[in-house]
Amino acid sequence: MRLYNTLTKRKDEFEPADPGELRMYVCGPTVYDYIHVGNARPFVFFDTARRYFERKGWRVRFVQNFTDVDDKIIKRAAESGTDAKSVADRFIAEFRRDAAGLNLLPAAKNPRVTDEIPEIIAMIGTLLAKGFAYETDGTVYFDTASFPEYGKLSGKNLDALRDGARVAVEEQKRRATDFVLWKPAKPGEPSWPSPWGGGRPGWHIECSVMAKKYLGDTLDIHAGGEDLIFPHHENETAQSECANGAPFARYWLHNGMVMVDGKKMSKSEGNFRTAREIAGEYGYDTLRFFILTAHYRAPLNFGAEQLAAAKAGLRKLRGVAAELTLAASGQARPLSAADSEALDALRLAADRFGAAMDDDLNTANAVAAVFEYAQLARASCLSARPQSAALAEEALAGLSRLMDVLGVAPTVEPDAETARRIAELTALRDAARNARDYAASDALRSELTALGCVIKDTREGTRWIYAGRA
């Protein structure tokens, strides 16, 4: 398996340091609002990566934080006439609702910054004691000049930065690239006592502390959006390696941005759509599938056309899964030589899925391999006469395994109103078939298909499986 490592700027062979456990940290949300589609991309993609790592047999210890104290949270609290904790609590709950909808696996730990203040103060103290930080009037800064490798992750032109060409120099700083570890309290803002006075932590130190506490000094994988490479992940690297005396992360993975009309989706641009809004129109599963249709390091173009294509593609896969489910319930017969050949072809398609994921987690090619698998399954299992229930069952199990890695279920349940309507139409169709009114039966089949059903006629009557509307 090869992963593109932002640290080395190349695809590197990947193996966890400990064969028994893969330690993975992904930067989580700052909880002041609903997540938008751009926020959702890393959550969905790195959840998929985790699923694949686990499918390969690695036990993944996955940690994702909540930043629950921040200028944006404080601003939102002031605007809403409440306090920062109430804002954070509310939007953590909203994030969990979106996470469930997107089928994100639960993290081993979701630490909150405000629960880790003693450890944050301790790490800042370590950096000061080792000479990697300095304090000025209650503000503690990291001294970037004390870490010769500063810039190794981002590859930024640090001479230009240190000259103040691209980062404004504050009077208290020794140089432009120095960054805040602890900031003094302001009236009305959350604060905690510290050796340098009341205040709160800077953004970067928080993730370093939480990663160390729950995963150790050196991570296998640290991941997030490419917009975090500098300054956030660069600064995390510097302070962690100085405090811990060990490499911070062996592999750095960063996803590309979601784009709208050539611009990054963001709240500052005003061109964002929340995951909740898109789920209301297309479903969370469509949003998840859409995110995986592009290579994670490439820009992802967002629009109604792309979402509609993702919805139709997911419906197609579920249609095949429904057909296979119905075929698997048929009369059993031993696998023939042709069946064995069909299974070999399906295994090759599944192997292509694995090869795509092993090549830098290329979900775009992996999705193509799933469609290839479904097409082969339909041709070999569903067109054969008589159909082999055993072949269909094995083909369905293989398709289900591939879709599970992508985090999209091969089957879905209709909502209550749709289920009620399906039951009505099914009863009417069975009555029409019993009366040999085949024109009415065919018309009712068309209505059921339009509702999202895959139909099979049996001696007991119409049997259906819901695959979702196109």
Secondary structure, 3 states (H helix, E strand, C coil): CEEEECCCCEEEECCCCECCEEEEEECCCECCCCCEHHHHHHHHHHHHHHHHHHHCCCCEEEEECEECCCHHHHHHHHHHCCCHHHHHHHHHHHHHHHHHHCCCCCCCECCEHHHCHHHHHHHHHHHHHCCCEEEECCEEEECHHHCCCCCCCCCCCHHHHHCCCCCCCCCCCCCCCCEEEEEECCCCCCCECCCCCCEEECHHHHHHHHHHHHHCCCEEEEEEEHHHHHHHHHHHHHHHHHHHCCCCEEEEEEECCEEECCEECCCCCCCCCEHHHHHHHHCHHHHHHHHCCCCCCCCEECCHHHHHHHHHHHHHHHHHHHHHHHHHCCCCCCCCHHHHHHHHHHHHHHHHHHHHHHECCCHHHHHHHHHHHHHHHHHHHHCCCCCCHHHHHHHHHHHHHHHHHHCCCCCCCCCHHHHHHHHHHHHHHHHHHHCCCHHHHHHHHHHHHHCCEEEEEECCEEEEEECCCC
